[in-house]
Structure formats: structure tokens, C-alpha cells
């Protein structure tokens, strides 16, 4: 049984689903470097995204990266310097 609030480990049946654990971090580049140093597999390297804030309708530029955690879970790092998150 899965712990509450925990994303399941990689599972062939769930690969098509969008299951991931988003994490906002202050030291974005250092956080991803630490994950790589710990042996985590980077799935999507750092990339900028230009989103739109649903509340203010203003641009919301962020950077994201995805990697697999130690149990195979998909983790998203989010850098938001706008203060929206």
C-alpha cells in the first residue's frame, strides 16, 4: 500500500499517467546537481517555460526539470522567481 501523499514508484501501467511530485526550490541549479550526484536519472533537463498566471493573467516565467527519485518516483523541480508560488 502506498503512503498518503507519496507518488508511486515507476510502474509500466502508470507510465502514461501524469504522476509526479512537484518541488519548488530556492537553489534550483544546486538542487538538480545534488540529485544527479546522488545518482538520480534526469528525465527532462532544465528548461524555461512561459506560463500564464490563471489569477492575474500575467506572464509566469518558470524553469522546470524532471528526474527520477531513488524509488523511481518522478520529481519535478520548479524555479519561480515571480513570487506566485
Secondary structure, DSSP 4 states (H G I P E B T S, - for coil): -PPTTPPPPP-GGGTTS---EEEE-SSHHHHHHHHHHTTPEEEEEEEEEEEE-TTT--EEEEEEEEEE-TTS-EEEEEEE-SS--
